[in-house]
Amino acid sequence: MTMPNVDNEIVRMIAADTNTPEETDSRLFEETWAEYSEGARIMD
């Protein structure tokens, strides 16, 4: 069994909840993720 692509599931849920195209939400998700993860460090 393969694992679903979590990013795609998140984008689909956001698009459904906000009634916006998946392409728009996908772009915004990618931009936000890139901004958030830039320079991020895991401190465990």
N, C-alpha and C positions, 0 to 999 in steps of 0.2 A: 504494500500500500504506500502511495506517495503522499508526502505532506503537502497540503495546499499552500500556495504562495500567500503568506500573511499580508504582504503589502497590497496585493490585488484584492484580497477580502476587505481590507480596511477601506480602500478606495471605493469599492462597490457599496459598502455600508454608508459611507459619507455621501456618495452620490444619491443613494436611495433616500436618505434622511433629509437631504437639502434640495432634492429635485434639480440637481445640476448634472451636466454631462460628465461621464467618467473621465474623459480626456482632460477636462478642466481640473477636476479633483486630483487626478494622477499627477499633473504638472505641479500643482500647488503642494501636494504631498512630497514630491521629490525635492522641490525647492526648500521646503521647510525642513525636511530630514537632512539635507546637505548643510543647511545653515546651523542646525542644532548639533550635528555630529562633527562639524569642523572644529578641530582642537579638543574634542571631548576626550576625557580619560576615564577609565574605569578604576576606581579606587576601592579595592576590596581587601 
